[in-house]
Every structure is written in structure tokens, then in C-alpha cells.
Amino acid sequence: MKNIVITGGIGSGKSSVCKYLEDHGFRVVYADKMARELTSSGGKAIPYIIDNFGVEYIKPDGSMDRNKIRELVYNNPNAMELLEKGTTLVVKNQIDDIRKSATEKGEHVLFYEIPLFFENDNKDTYDSCWLVTADIETRISRVIKRDNQSREYVLKVINKQMPDEEKIKLADEVIYNEGSLSALYERINYLLVKYKLINQ
């Protein structure tokens, strides 16, 4: 079974790539979605968050206050590492279980959307990594429009992530997503043919 990662920085267009894959019958595992479920009300990571960060980082509905914790970890590398221990490692274990089940069922490929793939240094556990990228201004405008965030905030997030120049050197494939959706889909189809996942 092939295990292929879709990664890329904020605003690169990973979601568009993953949606296209799902629309064409491929299964996509979302690491960020798993992490959000862990930190939602009743999630497995909530006791860990309380023990390590304090009850002030929990919202009245019982979920983690993502905005508050984000402000903390982006300015504190130690806090970021502590948060990842309580979420990233659990997600990795869940992904391992999904992969084992898919292999037993005879599935021939799984895609995984993992935004911080290179930052977490787990390349050896996957067969291939497809990086989605776009120029900085395109990414900034997408996130401002999508999340109603300030330019300053988006730049701060981008600057905390590994630069795309470094990711391009590490990725097996690069999907440039600065043009039309049809151009994006054409590139995805090229890769699906290249990896023998669809017929030409």
C-alpha cells in the first residue's frame, strides 16, 4: 500500500488538493482534524491541557481555547513542544492504527494531510510527500479572506513555519498552486498517473 502525504504551509491550498482527491474516490486522513477532536469538549487531550497549561486555557464549553493557546505557543517554543507531546504523538498513534486497518482491508493507497509534516520529522514513515505551495502574497490573501485575520497575524504564522524553499528540497513532488483550479487539477492528475493511481 502506498502512503502519500499532502503538506504545505498555511494558505497554500492543501484543502483544495485533498478535496479533489476525495471527490475522485481517494481516502484522505486529516491529522489536524484528529488533533482538533482531541482538544474538543470531552477530547482525550483536555486533561493533559489542564495539567500542563491550566484551566484558563479551557473554554466554558470544555474545549481547548485554540486562540489563547496559539498565542502562547507561537511565542514560547517550550510551550509548543509541550503541546505537541500531548497531541502530535497521540495523532501519530491513531494514524498508525488507520494504516494497519487499511492494509488489512487491502486498500492500495492512503493520502494524509499533515500540515507540519517536515517540522515533525517523520518522512521515513511515508512513501512519498507532495508539497503544495504558493507565493507569500497569495497565501496571505487567502488566509485573510478565509479566516478574517490580520496581515500581521498571518505573516507571524508563516514565519513560524519552515520556509517553503526548504520544504521544496525535501519534498518528493511539488504542486504549485498560484493559478486556476483547472491548472491545479491538471497537476494532481499528472501525479496520480505518475504514481499509477489512475490510468492516463
Disulfide bonds with the S-S distance in Angstrom:
none
